Amino acid sequence: ADLSIGKVAGDRLVCAFHHWEFDMAGKCARTATNDPVTSAMRVFRYPVQERYGLIWAFNGEEPLYDLPDLGFPDEELAFHSEIPHLDLLADPWVFMCNTTDFNHINIVHGIEVDGDPSQDIDWHDHGYSYDLRGRFKETGATIEYKVGIHGNNIFYQMGSVNGRWFAFLYPCGIHRPGTLRSYFVIATQKSDGTPEDDKRVQETLDFAQALEISVVDQDVEILNTIRFTRGMFTRGDKALGRFVDYLKTFPRAHPGADYIR
C-alpha cells in the first residue's frame, strides 16, 4: 500500500493496509497483530529536510545539491501562511522547460524581455540561473528577476515587480509518470515590527501569490496536453535546446527499487 495514505504516530509511519509501523530507519518495528517482523519488512529511507514550509525528499542515497536560497537568510524572510498546490498532467521536467523558452515567456505570459538573457545564463552541474528584466505588456509593470532551475523539478525566482521585492519557489513533485503536484511558496523580507511595515509585508505576500498563481494558470491547459517532438526547435530556442541536453544527461536514480519488488 502507498505509505502516503498512512499516518504518523510518534516517530513511526503507520501503513493504512495492515497497520505495520515503520521506524525512522525504514524498518518495520511492529505489526498490528504482533506477527513476527522479518528483515524483508522494510522501506527505503530517503534523505529529507524540512524547509520553506515543506518536507523535501531527495531521490537518491545522498543529495547532490542543496535547495536554492531565496535572496536572504531564511530567518530574515516572512512566508505566506498558505502554500497552495496544483496538479497537472505533465512530468515536472516539462514544466521546467518554460524557464528557458523565451518565445513562451513572451507569447504566453506577455512579458517583453529586455535584451537577450539567453546569452548570460549561468549554467552549473545541477541547474542554471539568469537575470530577467522587462515588463508585462498588458499592465506595463516592470520586472527585475533572478530566475533559475535546481535539478529538474524546482523553479525559483527572486526580484521585484514595480520595485516590490518578493521570492517565489515552485517545486514540482512527480507522483506517477506523466503527472506533477506543484507548490506555491511565497516570501518577502520580514517586517521591522511597525504596523505600517506589517501591512507592507502582508500586501506583498498576497500580491505575489495572486500574481504567480495567475501566471501559472496561463500554462495549465497547455501543460495538460503538451507533447515534445524532436526537430521542432527554432532559432529562438537555443537556450531551451541546451536545457533539453542537460536533462538528457541528468543523473537517473531509483534507490528504493529493491524495496518495492
SVG drawing of the C-alpha trace seen along z (x, -y; Angstrom):
<svg xmlns="http://www.w3.org/2000/svg" viewBox="-7 -53 36 67">
<polyline fill="none" stroke="black" stroke-width="0.4" points="0.0,0.0 1.1,-3.6 2.5,-4.9 1.5,-8.4 -2.1,-7.5 -0.9,-6.2 -0.5,-8.2 2.3,-9.4 2.2,-8.0 5.0,-9.4 8.3,-8.7 6.7,-6.0 4.9,-5.8 1.8,-3.5 0.7,-1.8 -3.1,-2.0 -3.3,1.6 -2.1,3.7 -1.0,1.0 2.6,2.1 4.7,-0.6 7.9,-1.7 10.6,-3.4 12.9,-6.3 15.4,-3.9 12.7,-2.4 12.4,0.9 9.2,2.4 9.1,2.1 5.8,3.7 2.8,5.3 -0.8,4.7 -1.4,8.4 2.1,8.9 3.2,11.3 7.0,11.6 8.9,9.0 11.3,10.2 14.3,8.4 12.3,8.0 9.7,5.8 11.4,2.5 11.2,-0.5 13.9,-2.8 14.8,-5.8 15.2,-8.9 17.3,-11.9 14.9,-14.6 14.8,-18.1 12.1,-20.5 12.4,-24.0 10.2,-26.7 7.1,-25.1 7.5,-21.8 9.2,-18.5 11.6,-17.6 12.9,-14.2 15.9,-13.7 15.6,-10.8 19.0,-9.2 21.1,-7.9 22.8,-11.3 21.7,-14.7 23.7,-16.0 22.8,-19.7 21.0,-21.8 17.8,-23.7 18.1,-27.2 18.4,-30.2 15.8,-32.9 18.0,-36.0 18.2,-36.5 18.8,-34.1 15.7,-32.2 15.3,-33.9 15.1,-37.3 12.1,-36.2 8.4,-36.2 6.4,-33.5 2.8,-33.4 0.8,-31.4 -0.8,-29.4 1.0,-27.1 -1.4,-26.3 -0.8,-23.3 -1.8,-22.4 -1.9,-19.0 -1.1,-18.8 -0.8,-16.1 2.8,-16.6 6.2,-15.4 7.9,-18.1 10.8,-18.5 8.3,-19.6 7.1,-22.5 10.7,-23.4 11.4,-23.8 9.4,-27.0 12.1,-28.9 14.5,-28.8 11.7,-29.1 11.9,-32.8 9.3,-32.5 6.9,-31.1 7.7,-33.8 6.9,-36.5 3.8,-35.0 2.0,-33.1 2.9,-35.2 3.0,-38.6 6.5,-39.6 8.5,-41.9 12.1,-40.9 14.9,-43.4 18.0,-42.2 18.8,-38.5 19.1,-36.8 20.0,-33.5 23.5,-35.0 24.1,-35.3 22.7,-32.1 24.9,-30.8 24.9,-27.0 26.2,-24.7 26.2,-20.9 22.7,-20.8 20.8,-23.7 21.2,-27.3 20.1,-30.9 19.9,-34.2 18.6,-37.7 15.3,-38.5 14.4,-42.1 11.4,-43.5 7.8,-44.4 4.3,-42.9 2.9,-44.1 -0.7,-44.3 0.0,-46.5 3.4,-48.0 4.6,-46.8 8.4,-46.4 10.1,-43.2 13.6,-42.6 14.0,-38.9 16.7,-36.4 15.3,-33.0 16.6,-29.5 16.1,-25.8 17.5,-23.4 17.8,-19.8 14.9,-19.1 11.9,-20.0 12.5,-23.1 11.9,-26.6 13.0,-29.6 12.6,-33.3 13.5,-36.4 13.2,-40.1 10.8,-42.9 7.7,-44.0 7.5,-47.8 10.0,-47.9 8.1,-45.4 10.5,-42.6 9.5,-39.0 10.7,-35.5 8.8,-32.6 9.7,-28.9 7.8,-26.5 8.8,-22.8 7.0,-20.1 6.9,-16.6 6.3,-13.6 3.6,-11.3 3.5,-8.9 4.7,-9.1 3.1,-11.9 1.8,-13.9 3.1,-16.5 2.0,-18.3 3.3,-21.8 3.5,-24.1 3.5,-28.0 5.9,-29.2 6.0,-33.0 8.3,-35.1 9.4,-38.7 11.6,-40.5 10.3,-40.5 8.6,-43.4 10.5,-45.8 7.7,-45.4 5.7,-48.6 2.1,-48.3 2.9,-50.1 5.6,-47.5 3.4,-44.6 0.8,-45.8 3.5,-46.1 4.6,-42.5 1.1,-41.1 0.2,-43.1 3.4,-42.0 2.8,-38.3 -0.8,-38.5 0.1,-40.4 2.9,-37.9 0.8,-34.8 -2.0,-36.1 0.4,-37.1 2.2,-33.8 -1.0,-31.8 -2.3,-33.8 1.0,-33.3 0.9,-29.5 -2.8,-29.4 -1.8,-30.6 0.1,-27.3 -2.5,-24.8 -4.4,-23.9 -1.1,-23.8 0.7,-21.6 -2.2,-19.2 -1.9,-18.4 1.6,-19.2 4.0,-16.7 7.6,-17.3 8.7,-16.4 12.2,-16.4 13.2,-18.6 10.8,-21.4 13.1,-24.0 13.5,-27.4 16.3,-30.0 14.9,-31.4 15.1,-28.0 18.9,-27.8 18.7,-28.0 15.8,-25.6 17.8,-23.2 20.7,-23.3 18.3,-22.6 17.0,-19.6 20.5,-18.4 21.1,-19.0 18.0,-16.9 19.3,-14.0 22.4,-13.7 20.9,-14.4 21.6,-11.5 18.8,-8.9 18.1,-7.1 15.7,-4.6 17.2,-3.9 14.1,-2.3 13.6,0.2 14.8,3.2 12.2,2.4 9.1,2.4 9.5,5.5"/>
</svg>
